[in-house]
Amino acid sequence: MKYLFLLLGLATFVFAEGPIERFYKEKFQGLEDNKALAIAIDSENGKWTIGWSYNAASKASAKKTALKHCEKSAKKNKIFKQCTIYAVNNRKYNQ
């Protein structure tokens, strides 16, 4: 039951009007293409971080840079969860 609660909480945090979804809608969508948004969420501790890139040479380059920034921020903030791609251009993943 704990895992179901964490899963439901994570879905709400990311895909409902949580801080990551607000960032996606209010900031990320308006950025120039060849952009990527990466996230890491430690739902047990309520910590999260993001990394993003835009106006990159390619989508692949944007994803690589977004993951790099996310991983750097995760390390700085002691978030020990893997960064994953949340969106590339305006297409969301993991939904």
C-alpha positions as CSV (number, residue, x, y, z in Angstrom):
1,M,0.0,0.0,0.0
2,K,2.9,2.4,0.7
3,Y,4.2,2.0,-2.8
4,L,0.8,2.7,-4.3
5,F,0.6,5.9,-2.2
6,L,4.0,6.9,-3.3
7,L,3.2,6.2,-6.9
8,L,0.0,8.2,-6.7
9,G,1.7,11.0,-4.9
10,L,4.4,11.1,-7.5
11,A,1.9,11.2,-10.4
12,T,0.2,14.1,-8.7
13,F,3.5,15.9,-8.0
14,V,4.7,15.6,-11.6
15,F,1.7,15.5,-13.9
16,A,-1.0,17.4,-12.0
17,E,-0.4,21.1,-11.0
18,G,2.7,20.4,-9.0
19,P,5.8,22.5,-9.3
20,I,7.3,20.6,-12.1
21,E,4.2,20.7,-14.2
22,R,3.9,24.4,-13.5
23,F,7.5,25.0,-14.7
24,Y,6.7,23.0,-17.8
25,K,3.6,25.0,-18.6
26,E,4.8,28.5,-17.6
27,K,8.4,28.4,-18.7
28,F,9.5,25.4,-20.6
29,Q,6.9,25.3,-23.3
30,G,7.8,28.9,-24.4
31,L,11.5,28.1,-24.9
32,E,13.0,27.7,-28.4
33,D,13.0,24.1,-29.8
34,N,15.7,21.6,-29.5
35,K,14.9,21.7,-25.8
36,A,14.8,19.1,-23.1
37,L,13.6,18.9,-19.5
38,A,15.0,16.3,-17.1
39,I,13.8,15.6,-13.6
40,A,14.8,13.7,-10.5
41,I,12.3,13.1,-7.7
42,D,13.0,11.6,-4.3
43,S,9.4,11.1,-3.2
44,E,10.4,9.6,0.2
45,N,12.1,12.8,1.2
46,G,10.0,15.3,-0.8
47,K,13.0,16.5,-2.7
48,W,13.1,17.1,-6.4
49,T,15.3,18.9,-9.0
50,I,15.2,19.7,-12.7
51,G,17.7,20.5,-15.5
52,W,16.9,21.9,-18.9
53,S,18.4,23.0,-22.1
54,Y,17.0,24.9,-25.1
55,N,18.1,26.2,-28.4
56,A,20.6,23.3,-28.6
57,A,22.2,22.0,-31.8
58,S,19.9,19.0,-31.8
59,K,17.3,17.2,-29.6
60,A,20.0,14.7,-28.6
61,S,22.3,17.5,-27.5
62,A,19.5,19.1,-25.5
63,K,18.7,15.9,-23.7
64,K,22.4,15.3,-22.8
65,T,22.7,18.9,-21.5
66,A,19.4,18.7,-19.5
67,L,20.5,15.4,-17.9
68,K,23.9,16.9,-17.1
69,H,22.3,19.9,-15.4
70,C,19.8,17.8,-13.5
71,E,22.5,15.4,-12.2
72,K,24.7,18.3,-11.1
73,S,21.7,19.8,-9.2
74,A,20.7,16.4,-7.7
75,K,24.2,15.9,-6.4
76,K,24.4,19.4,-4.9
77,N,21.0,18.9,-3.2
78,K,21.7,15.4,-2.1
79,I,19.0,13.8,-4.2
80,F,20.0,10.2,-4.8
81,K,17.5,9.4,-7.6
82,Q,18.4,9.1,-11.2
83,C,17.5,12.0,-13.5
84,T,15.2,11.1,-16.4
85,I,13.9,13.0,-19.4
86,Y,10.5,14.5,-18.7
87,A,10.0,16.3,-22.0
88,V,11.7,16.9,-25.4
89,N,10.5,20.0,-27.3
90,N,6.8,20.0,-26.2
91,R,6.4,16.2,-26.0
92,K,6.2,14.7,-22.5
93,Y,7.6,11.3,-21.7
94,N,6.6,8.7,-19.0
95,Q,2.9,9.4,-19.1
